[in-house]
Amino acid sequence: MELIQQNPDISAYLAADETVDHGHPVVREISDRLWADHLDAYSYAKAAYEFVRDAVPHSVDSGDLRVTWRASDVLATRNGICVAKSHALAALLRARAIPTAFCYQRLTEDGADPMVHGLVAVRLPGRPGWARQDPRGNKTGVDAQFSLDGERLAWPVRPEFGEVDYPVLHAAPHPAVLAALRAATDRPHLWRTYPTELRTATPDPGSVRRRPFSRPVTARRSARRP
């Protein structure tokens, strides 16, 4: 599979909006603190990734029923599902002018209960192409790591169970995912409306840039929750 850059303009992957609000004081404070100890793009990106992965518990793991979607709220409340955590990581990375894309997988429980899982992809100076990163949060059976030389995601997909790596690198969160997050009153409500798959039109090949990525390193699987 090749990753497909949805927007050929790299500046689109640095933009701020209502969701990726990297000018917000909460985002800036954390960004400034991390940057003070990591003064190059690579070490900062790794530190930002590990902060979101480890310091912001996944709400399924913590039992928090609140639903967050705005990056500053995810960081302020230290709570979110995978896609919300990807918004927070994107904000921290874009705050330091590191191009960051949103990308997705369709995961299942051995073929049942499909759900969309959210990741980011980063493009660092001096590195070829994009590299996907999974800030979901580790637990028993999940060992995701920041890596530019071979993916270390929470869950490599299993096509035999109908799982999918979506190749498109989105400049903004997918509208179906974002709509479900914004409408949810709590996490039980979210699970009733959360997308089970993405119906994404394939971009015109002449208007995108394609980048290869390495096959992921397989970790022992656990219950898969976005």
N, C-alpha and C positions, 0 to 999 in steps of 0.2 A: 504494500500500500504506500502511496505517496500522499504526503500532507499537502493540502491545497489552500493557498493563501487567498481568501475570499476577496480581499481588497488589495489591488496591486500597490496602493499608496501606503508605505510603511508608517506614515504619520498617523494613520487611522488606528494603529495599534498602540498609540501613546495617548489617545484622547481621554478626557475626563467627561463624565456625564452624571446623571442622577444616581446611577448604580455604582459606577467606578469613580467615586468622588475623591480623587487623590489630592485635591486641594483642601479637604476638610482637616481641621486642626487635629483630630484624633489620628488620622492617617499620617499627617505630617510629623506629629510628635514621635510616633513609632518609627517612621522612616528616618528621621534625624538621628534617633538613638541608635538604630542599627548601622546607619552610615558612619557614625562617629567611630565605630569599631571595625568597619569593613569598607575601606576607601577605594575599592575597585569594583567594577561591575560584577565580576564573577563571584567574589566572596560575599558581596552584598546580596546578590540574587540567591545564593545558597542560604545565607542567614535569614532572609525574608521568607524563603520557602520553609525552613525549619521552624521559624516563629509561628507561621500560620498552621503548619502541620501539628505542632506540639503544644502551643500556648492557647490555641483556640479549639476546645474539644468539639468533636463531631456530636451533634445533638442526640443522635441515636445512642452513642456510647455513654453520654452523660445523663441521658433521660430528660433533657430540657425540652419542653413542649413548645417553646417560642420559635417562631419562624422569622429569620432575618434574610434580607436580600441586599441591602445597601452596604457597601464595603465598610464605611465608617461604623455602622451599627454592628456588623459582625465583629469588628475589632473592639468596639466599646463594650459589648455584652459578652465577648468571648464565647460565641455560640453560633452554630450554623451547620447545615448539611453540606455535602460536597460542593455543590454549585455555588452556594453562598461563600464558602471558604475560597473558592476560586476567584470570586469577585474581590475579596479582601487581598489575596495575593497579587492579583493584577494591579490593584490600586497601589500597593507598596512598590511594585516593580516599575510601573509607569511613572510613579513619583520621582524616580531616578532615571527617567528617559530610557528604560529598558523595554523594547517592544514586547508586548505580551498579548497573546491570542487566547480565545476561549475555544475549547474543543470538547468532544463528548464521546462517550461509549454507551452502548445498550447492553446492560448486564442482566442476568437472570439468576434465580435460585435453581440451578440445574434444569433450566428450560421453563420454569414457572415464574410468575410474578416479575415480569420484566420491568425495568426502570432505567431512566437515563442517568448516567453518571458523568459528573463534570470534572474537567481537567483544565490546565493551562498549557500553553506552549510559549517558550521564551526564545528570543533571538539575541544572542550576546555578541559583542564586537570580537572579531577575530575567529569566530566559530562558523562553520558552514551550516547554513539553514537553521531550522527551528528544532527545538527539543521539548518534548512533552514532559510535564511534571504533574504529579498527583499529590495535592496537599490534604487529602481526606483525613489523615490521622491514622497512626499505626495502632494495632492491637494484636492479639494472638492470631497468628496466621497471616498478618499483613505487615509487610516490611518495605514500604515505599521510601525511596531515597532520592535526593537531588542528584541528577546525573546528566551529563552531556554526551557520554560515550556509550550509550546503551540504556534503554529505558528501564527504570526501576519503579513501575507503577504498582498500585495496590492490587489490581487484578488484570492480567492479560486476558483478552477475550477468548472465548471458546466457541468457534463457529458452529460446532455440532449442537450447541444448545441455543442457537439463534442469536448469539451475542455478536455485537458489531462495533468496530472502530469506525466512527464517522471521520472522514478525512478532512473536512472543511475546517479551516482556521478562521473563526469568527472574530471580527473586530469589536463586536458588542455581544453581550449575552444573548443566547437564542431567545426569541420572543415568546415561544411556547413555555420554556422553562421559567422565564422571568414573570410571565403572567400568572403562572401557578403559585409562585412564591409570593407575589404581591397580593393575591386574592385570599391567601390562606389565613384563617384566624388562629390556627394552631397546627402542630404537626400532624395529628390525626386527620384534620381537614385536608392538609396538604397531600397526604398519601392518597386521598380519594380522587384528587384532581391532577396529580403529578404525571407528566408525560411518560408513557411506556416506550415510546420511540420518537425519533425525529423524522419528519418528512421534509428533507432539505433538498431543494433543487440543486442539481450539479451546476456550478458556475461554468461559463463559457471558457473552454481551455485557453483561448487566446487572451483572456483578461486576467489570468491568475498566474502565480508562480508556484511551481511544484517543488517540494523538497522531500528527499527520502528520509526515513527514520529506521533505526535498528529495531529488530524484534526484541520484545521485552524479556527481562529476566524473570523466570517463573518463580513465584513464591507459593507456599501451601495456601490453599483457599480456605476462607472462612465465610460466614454469612455475608452476602453482598448487599450493602445498603448505600445509596448515594448520599 
